[in-house]
């Protein structure tokens, strides 16, 4: 049996970004419906490590979004207490050679100018921070603002706190538009959900949802594996990764790349990453990738060679060609908003993204300039903004209060 419902905003995708969009939109006074074909955190969020990082961001729009998000995550952690397993552990980036240390030091200087706390760590000081770290490293940088949450718990908590109407197991099949081309809701396999605003927070499947509205957004999946050890007493105090991880994140290569990333968790297991490769949605297990992860981890922490691996899992990061997410209104379709393409940083950037989307939905000027994150920036021909700026949508014109023709 199909059903029809209506609200102010439909958020498509109940991962961390969608949950944050629902939370902040609801706090802005909007009636929010959150829809997903699977469960909450059933996609990329559930396959993430829960990292909230500023350390791997170069100065620019993504770093500004990361700093905003870090502040908001801190506020949410105070509200929720231990419910999301928020841990302000800090990040330690280490360099194996003087050349790598020089590059890392240069990056840290630019980050400090942008508002990041980045503390140089000499080779003789590394083991004060991480006693089990390998010997012979050239030095590193400590990032106290880096933190971690348990992603599935955090997403569920944000959804619950939002009070949004949650519709799981419901597949969106079309974005509905009226005779003027404006959004009027979504069609699902269980009926229509009507609203004058739709937020595409579908993560790796953001391109598919954009296509349902008749627009292009070149989101591609970038596969990554995580190796999980047996539970251990806490021996790794920070998120620790090699300096070449930053270059791998920024790479355009479709080929396999691995760089060691190691961190403990509140529950005891150590999480080991990171790999990146563009192989579509291939979920095949790859023993060479897992071996590379294990080898990289033991180079950083030799004691891990004696620790058993319990399991491995994989996920797909939503990759956009310029490594920036698409955040904000789509000028091609009035009422369509995008909040996807964050690649491996979606959990960390979710709060800032949700906050900015809610500001635009409410007709407020967003705290950050969204121009670099425009969803239509990949079009061959730049489409200028409509004059008059961003006006709030009129909730009195909510679809469902009068009959409109679906022209999609």
ROPA-969624 format. One record per residue (C-alpha): residue number from 1; z, x, y; residue in one letter. Coordinates in Angstrom, 1 decimal, decimal comma. Layout:
% ROPA-969624
REC/NUM/Z/X/Y/A
...
% end
This chain:
% ROPA-969624
REC/1/0,0/0,0/0,0/X
REC/2/-1,0/1,4/3,4/X
REC/3/1,2/1,2/6,5/X
REC/4/0,7/1,6/10,2/X
REC/5/3,3/3,1/12,6/X
REC/6/3,3/4,4/16,1/X
REC/7/5,1/6,8/18,3/X
REC/8/4,6/9,2/21,3/X
REC/9/3,7/12,3/19,3/X
REC/10/2,4/13,0/15,8/X
REC/11/3,2/16,6/14,7/X
REC/12/1,0/17,6/11,7/X
REC/13/2,8/20,2/9,6/X
REC/14/6,5/20,4/8,6/X
REC/15/6,8/24,2/8,5/X
REC/16/9,0/26,1/10,9/X
REC/17/6,6/25,7/13,9/X
REC/18/6,1/22,0/13,3/X
REC/19/9,9/21,6/12,9/X
REC/20/10,5/23,3/16,2/X
REC/21/7,8/21,3/18,0/X
REC/22/9,5/18,1/16,7/X
REC/23/12,9/19,3/17,8/X
REC/24/12,0/20,2/21,4/X
REC/25/9,6/17,2/21,8/X
REC/26/12,4/14,9/20,7/X
REC/27/14,8/16,6/23,1/X
REC/28/12,3/15,9/25,8/X
REC/29/12,8/12,2/25,1/X
REC/30/9,6/11,6/23,0/X
REC/31/9,4/9,5/19,9/X
REC/32/8,2/12,0/17,3/X
REC/33/6,6/11,5/13,9/X
REC/34/6,4/14,6/11,7/X
REC/35/3,9/14,4/8,9/X
REC/36/3,0/16,8/6,0/X
REC/37/1,1/16,5/2,8/X
REC/38/3,9/18,4/1,1/X
REC/39/7,6/18,9/1,6/X
REC/40/9,4/20,5/4,5/X
REC/41/8,7/24,3/4,5/X
REC/42/6,3/23,9/1,6/X
REC/43/3,7/26,3/2,9/X
REC/44/3,9/29,6/4,7/X
REC/45/7,4/29,0/5,9/X
REC/46/8,8/28,8/2,4/X
REC/47/7,1/32,1/1,5/X
REC/48/8,4/34,0/4,5/X
REC/49/11,2/36,4/5,0/X
REC/50/12,7/34,7/8,0/X
REC/51/12,1/37,5/10,5/X
REC/52/12,7/37,0/14,2/X
REC/53/11,2/40,2/15,6/X
REC/54/10,5/41,7/19,0/X
REC/55/10,1/45,2/17,6/X
REC/56/6,6/44,8/16,2/X
REC/57/5,1/43,2/19,3/X
REC/58/3,1/45,2/21,8/X
REC/59/3,6/44,3/25,5/X
REC/60/1,6/41,2/26,4/X
REC/61/1,7/37,4/25,8/X
REC/62/3,0/37,6/22,2/X
REC/63/5,9/39,7/23,2/X
REC/64/6,7/37,4/26,1/X
REC/65/6,7/34,5/23,6/X
REC/66/8,9/36,5/21,2/X
REC/67/11,5/37,2/23,9/X
REC/68/11,6/33,5/24,8/X
REC/69/11,9/32,6/21,2/X
REC/70/14,6/35,1/20,5/X
REC/71/16,8/33,6/23,3/X
REC/72/16,2/30,1/21,9/X
REC/73/17,0/31,1/18,3/X
REC/74/20,2/32,5/19,6/X
REC/75/21,1/29,2/21,2/X
REC/76/20,2/27,2/18,1/X
REC/77/22,3/29,6/16,0/X
REC/78/25,3/28,8/18,2/X
REC/79/24,7/25,1/17,7/X
REC/80/24,2/25,2/14,0/X
REC/81/26,7/27,8/13,0/X
REC/82/26,1/29,3/9,5/X
REC/83/23,7/26,5/8,5/X
REC/84/20,5/28,6/9,1/X
REC/85/22,0/31,9/7,9/X
REC/86/21,1/33,5/11,3/X
REC/87/21,9/37,2/11,2/X
REC/88/21,5/39,3/14,3/X
REC/89/21,1/42,4/12,2/X
REC/90/18,8/44,4/14,4/X
REC/91/15,7/46,3/13,4/X
REC/92/15,3/50,0/12,8/X
REC/93/11,7/51,4/12,9/X
REC/94/11,4/54,9/11,5/X
REC/95/8,8/57,6/11,7/X
REC/96/8,0/60,1/9,0/X
REC/97/6,2/62,6/11,2/X
REC/98/6,5/63,9/14,8/X
REC/99/3,1/62,4/15,5/X
REC/100/4,2/58,9/14,3/X
REC/101/7,4/59,3/16,3/X
REC/102/5,4/60,1/19,4/X
REC/103/3,4/56,9/19,0/X
REC/104/6,5/54,8/18,3/X
REC/105/8,3/56,3/21,3/X
REC/106/5,3/55,3/23,5/X
REC/107/5,3/51,8/22,2/X
REC/108/9,0/51,5/22,8/X
REC/109/8,7/52,6/26,4/X
REC/110/6,2/49,8/27,1/X
REC/111/8,4/47,3/25,3/X
REC/112/11,4/48,3/27,4/X
REC/113/9,4/47,8/30,6/X
REC/114/8,7/44,2/29,3/X
REC/115/12,4/43,5/28,7/X
REC/116/13,0/44,7/25,1/X
REC/117/16,1/46,6/24,2/X
REC/118/14,7/49,7/22,4/X
REC/119/17,1/52,6/21,7/X
REC/120/15,7/56,0/20,6/X
REC/121/17,4/57,3/17,4/X
REC/122/17,2/61,0/16,6/X
REC/123/16,6/62,3/13,1/X
REC/124/20,2/63,4/12,9/X
REC/125/21,4/59,9/13,9/X
REC/126/19,4/57,8/11,4/X
REC/127/22,0/58,0/8,7/X
REC/128/24,8/56,8/11,0/X
REC/129/22,8/53,5/11,0/X
REC/130/21,5/53,6/7,5/X
REC/131/23,4/56,0/5,2/X
REC/132/21,0/55,4/2,2/X
REC/133/17,9/56,1/4,2/X
REC/134/15,6/58,9/2,9/X
REC/135/16,1/62,4/4,3/X
REC/136/13,6/64,3/6,4/X
REC/137/12,4/61,5/8,7/X
REC/138/11,4/62,5/12,2/X
REC/139/13,4/59,8/14,0/X
REC/140/13,2/56,1/15,0/X
REC/141/13,9/53,3/17,4/X
REC/142/16,7/50,7/17,1/X
REC/143/15,9/47,1/18,2/X
REC/144/19,2/45,2/18,5/X
REC/145/17,3/41,9/19,4/X
REC/146/15,7/41,6/15,9/X
REC/147/17,3/39,0/13,7/X
REC/148/16,7/36,9/10,6/X
REC/149/17,2/33,4/9,3/X
REC/150/16,8/31,8/5,9/X
REC/151/13,5/30,1/6,6/X
REC/152/13,6/27,0/4,4/X
REC/153/17,2/26,2/5,5/X
REC/154/16,3/26,7/9,1/X
REC/155/13,2/24,5/9,0/X
REC/156/15,1/21,7/7,3/X
REC/157/17,9/22,0/9,8/X
REC/158/15,6/21,8/12,8/X
REC/159/13,9/18,7/11,3/X
REC/160/17,2/17,0/10,8/X
REC/161/18,4/17,9/14,3/X
REC/162/15,2/16,6/15,8/X
REC/163/15,8/13,0/14,5/X
REC/164/12,0/12,8/14,1/X
REC/165/10,6/10,3/11,6/X
REC/166/9,6/12,5/8,7/X
REC/167/6,6/11,5/6,6/X
REC/168/6,2/13,9/3,7/X
REC/169/3,7/13,6/0,9/X
REC/170/1,2/12,1/3,4/X
REC/171/-2,2/13,8/3,9/X
REC/172/-3,9/13,6/7,3/X
REC/173/-7,6/12,8/6,8/X
REC/174/-8,7/12,2/10,3/X
REC/175/-7,6/12,6/13,9/X
REC/176/-8,3/9,2/15,5/X
REC/177/-10,0/9,1/19,0/X
REC/178/-10,8/6,2/21,3/X
REC/179/-14,0/5,4/23,1/X
REC/180/-13,4/8,1/25,8/X
REC/181/-12,8/10,8/23,1/X
REC/182/-9,0/10,9/23,7/X
REC/183/-6,6/11,1/20,7/X
REC/184/-5,1/7,9/19,6/X
REC/185/-3,3/9,1/16,4/X
REC/186/-4,1/10,2/12,9/X
REC/187/-5,4/8,5/9,7/X
REC/188/-3,6/9,4/6,5/X
REC/189/-4,1/8,6/2,9/X
REC/190/-1,3/6,0/3,4/X
REC/191/-2,3/4,4/6,6/X
REC/192/-2,7/5,2/10,3/X
REC/193/0,0/6,8/12,5/X
REC/194/-0,8/6,0/16,2/X
REC/195/0,2/8,1/19,1/X
REC/196/-1,5/9,4/22,3/X
REC/197/-0,7/13,0/21,3/X
REC/198/-1,2/15,0/18,1/X
REC/199/0,1/18,5/17,6/X
REC/200/-1,7/20,7/15,1/X
REC/201/1,1/22,7/13,5/X
REC/202/-0,6/23,1/10,2/X
REC/203/-0,3/26,9/10,0/X
REC/204/-2,8/28,4/7,7/X
REC/205/-4,6/25,1/7,5/X
REC/206/-4,9/24,8/11,2/X
REC/207/-8,6/25,1/11,1/X
REC/208/-8,9/22,1/8,8/X
REC/209/-6,8/19,9/11,0/X
REC/210/-8,7/21,0/14,1/X
REC/211/-12,0/20,1/12,3/X
REC/212/-10,6/16,6/11,7/X
REC/213/-10,6/16,3/15,5/X
REC/214/-14,1/17,7/15,8/X
REC/215/-13,2/21,1/17,2/X
REC/216/-13,3/24,6/15,9/X
REC/217/-10,3/26,9/15,5/X
REC/218/-11,0/30,1/13,4/X
REC/219/-7,7/30,3/11,5/X
REC/220/-8,0/32,3/8,3/X
REC/221/-5,4/33,0/5,6/X
REC/222/-4,1/36,6/5,3/X
REC/223/-2,3/37,0/1,9/X
REC/224/1,0/38,8/1,6/X
REC/225/3,4/39,6/-1,2/X
REC/226/7,2/40,0/-1,1/X
REC/227/9,2/41,7/-3,8/X
REC/228/12,7/40,5/-4,4/X
REC/229/15,4/42,7/-6,1/X
REC/230/18,5/41,7/-8,0/X
REC/231/21,5/40,9/-5,8/X
REC/232/23,2/44,0/-4,5/X
REC/233/26,3/44,8/-2,4/X
REC/234/25,2/45,2/1,2/X
REC/235/23,7/48,7/1,5/X
REC/236/20,8/48,1/3,9/X
REC/237/22,2/47,0/7,3/X
REC/238/19,1/46,4/9,3/X
REC/239/15,5/45,3/8,9/X
REC/240/14,0/48,8/8,3/X
REC/241/10,3/49,5/8,4/X
REC/242/7,9/52,3/8,9/X
REC/243/6,2/52,8/12,2/X
REC/244/2,7/52,3/10,7/X
REC/245/3,7/48,6/10,0/X
REC/246/2,9/47,8/13,7/X
REC/247/-0,7/49,1/13,3/X
REC/248/-1,2/47,1/10,1/X
REC/249/-0,1/43,9/11,8/X
REC/250/-2,6/44,5/14,6/X
REC/251/-5,5/45,6/12,3/X
REC/252/-8,6/43,5/12,0/X
REC/253/-9,4/44,8/8,5/X
REC/254/-9,8/42,4/5,6/X
REC/255/-8,9/45,1/3,1/X
REC/256/-5,5/45,6/1,5/X
REC/257/-2,9/47,3/3,7/X
REC/258/0,7/48,0/2,8/X
REC/259/3,5/49,5/4,8/X
REC/260/7,1/49,6/3,7/X
REC/261/9,4/46,9/5,1/X
REC/262/12,9/46,6/3,6/X
REC/263/15,9/44,4/4,4/X
REC/264/19,0/43,0/2,8/X
REC/265/19,9/39,3/2,8/X
REC/266/23,1/37,4/3,1/X
REC/267/22,7/36,3/-0,5/X
REC/268/22,4/39,9/-1,8/X
REC/269/18,8/40,5/-2,9/X
REC/270/16,7/43,0/-1,0/X
REC/271/13,4/41,8/0,3/X
REC/272/10,5/44,3/0,2/X
REC/273/7,2/44,0/2,0/X
REC/274/4,7/44,1/3,5/X
REC/275/1,1/43,7/2,3/X
REC/276/-1,9/42,2/4,1/X
REC/277/-5,3/41,3/2,9/X
REC/278/-7,9/38,5/3,6/X
REC/279/-8,9/37,1/0,2/X
REC/280/-9,0/33,4/1,1/X
REC/281/-6,5/31,3/-0,7/X
REC/282/-6,5/33,4/-3,9/X
REC/283/-3,0/33,0/-5,4/X
REC/284/-3,6/35,5/-8,1/X
REC/285/-0,8/38,0/-8,9/X
REC/286/-1,7/41,6/-8,0/X
REC/287/0,2/44,3/-9,9/X
REC/288/-1,3/47,1/-7,7/X
REC/289/0,0/45,4/-4,5/X
REC/290/3,5/45,0/-6,0/X
REC/291/3,5/48,6/-7,2/X
REC/292/2,5/49,7/-3,7/X
REC/293/5,4/47,7/-2,2/X
REC/294/7,9/49,2/-4,6/X
REC/295/6,6/52,7/-3,9/X
REC/296/6,9/52,3/-0,2/X
REC/297/10,4/50,9/-0,4/X
REC/298/11,7/53,8/-2,6/X
REC/299/10,2/56,2/-0,1/X
REC/300/12,4/54,7/2,6/X
REC/301/15,5/54,1/0,3/X
REC/302/15,4/56,3/-2,8/X
REC/303/18,3/54,4/-4,4/X
REC/304/16,0/51,4/-4,9/X
REC/305/14,2/53,3/-7,7/X
REC/306/17,2/52,4/-9,8/X
REC/307/17,3/48,7/-8,8/X
REC/308/15,6/45,9/-10,8/X
REC/309/13,0/43,7/-9,3/X
REC/310/13,8/40,0/-10,1/X
REC/311/10,6/38,4/-8,9/X
REC/312/7,7/38,4/-6,4/X
REC/313/6,1/35,7/-4,4/X
REC/314/3,2/35,4/-2,0/X
REC/315/2,2/33,4/1,0/X
REC/316/-0,7/33,1/3,4/X
REC/317/-0,3/34,1/7,1/X
REC/318/-2,4/32,0/9,5/X
REC/319/-4,6/34,7/11,1/X
REC/320/-6,6/34,4/14,3/X
REC/321/-9,1/37,1/15,3/X
REC/322/-7,3/38,3/18,4/X
REC/323/-3,8/38,2/16,7/X
REC/324/-2,5/35,6/19,1/X
REC/325/-1,5/32,1/18,2/X
REC/326/-3,2/29,0/19,6/X
REC/327/-0,5/27,2/21,7/X
REC/328/-1,1/24,4/24,1/X
REC/329/-3,5/21,5/24,9/X
REC/330/-7,0/21,6/23,7/X
REC/331/-9,3/20,8/26,8/X
REC/332/-12,0/19,7/24,4/X
REC/333/-10,0/16,7/23,1/X
REC/334/-7,5/15,0/25,5/X
REC/335/-4,2/14,5/23,7/X
REC/336/-4,8/17,2/21,1/X
REC/337/-2,4/20,2/21,1/X
REC/338/-2,3/23,3/18,9/X
REC/339/0,7/25,3/17,7/X
REC/340/-0,7/27,5/14,9/X
REC/341/-2,2/30,9/14,1/X
REC/342/1,0/32,9/14,5/X
REC/343/0,1/35,1/11,5/X
REC/344/3,3/36,6/10,1/X
REC/345/5,4/35,9/13,2/X
REC/346/5,5/32,1/13,0/X
REC/347/9,2/31,8/12,1/X
REC/348/10,2/34,1/14,9/X
REC/349/7,9/32,5/17,5/X
REC/350/8,5/28,9/16,4/X
REC/351/11,3/28,1/18,9/X
REC/352/9,3/29,3/21,9/X
REC/353/6,2/27,6/20,7/X
REC/354/8,0/24,3/20,2/X
REC/355/9,7/24,6/23,6/X
REC/356/6,4/25,2/25,4/X
REC/357/4,6/22,4/23,6/X
REC/358/7,3/20,0/24,6/X
REC/359/7,2/21,1/28,2/X
REC/360/3,4/20,4/28,3/X
REC/361/3,8/17,1/26,5/X
REC/362/6,4/16,0/29,1/X
REC/363/4,1/17,1/32,0/X
REC/364/6,2/20,0/33,0/X
REC/365/5,0/23,5/33,9/X
REC/366/5,5/25,7/30,9/X
REC/367/7,9/28,6/31,2/X
REC/368/5,1/31,0/30,1/X
REC/369/1,4/31,2/31,1/X
REC/370/-0,5/29,6/28,2/X
REC/371/-3,9/30,9/29,3/X
REC/372/-4,1/33,8/26,8/X
REC/373/-3,2/31,3/24,0/X
REC/374/-5,8/28,7/24,9/X
REC/375/-7,1/27,0/21,7/X
REC/376/-10,7/27,0/23,0/X
REC/377/-10,8/30,7/23,8/X
REC/378/-13,0/31,4/20,8/X
REC/379/-15,8/29,1/22,0/X
REC/380/-19,1/30,8/22,9/X
REC/381/-19,0/29,2/26,3/X
REC/382/-15,8/29,0/28,2/X
REC/383/-14,8/25,5/29,1/X
REC/384/-12,9/25,2/32,4/X
REC/385/-9,7/23,2/32,7/X
REC/386/-10,0/19,7/34,0/X
REC/387/-9,0/19,7/37,7/X
REC/388/-5,5/18,5/38,6/X
REC/389/-3,6/20,6/36,0/X
REC/390/-1,7/19,1/33,1/X
REC/391/-0,5/15,5/33,6/X
REC/392/2,1/14,0/31,3/X
REC/393/0,6/11,3/29,0/X
REC/394/1,5/7,8/29,8/X
REC/395/3,7/6,4/27,1/X
REC/396/3,0/2,8/28,3/X
REC/397/-0,5/3,4/26,9/X
REC/398/0,7/4,2/23,5/X
REC/399/-1,9/3,3/20,9/X
REC/400/-0,9/0,2/18,9/X
REC/401/-0,1/-1,8/22,1/X
REC/402/-3,7/-2,8/22,5/X
REC/403/-6,7/-2,6/20,2/X
REC/404/-9,0/0,4/20,7/X
REC/405/-12,1/1,4/18,9/X
REC/406/-12,0/4,4/16,7/X
REC/407/-15,0/6,6/17,5/X
REC/408/-14,1/9,6/15,5/X
% end
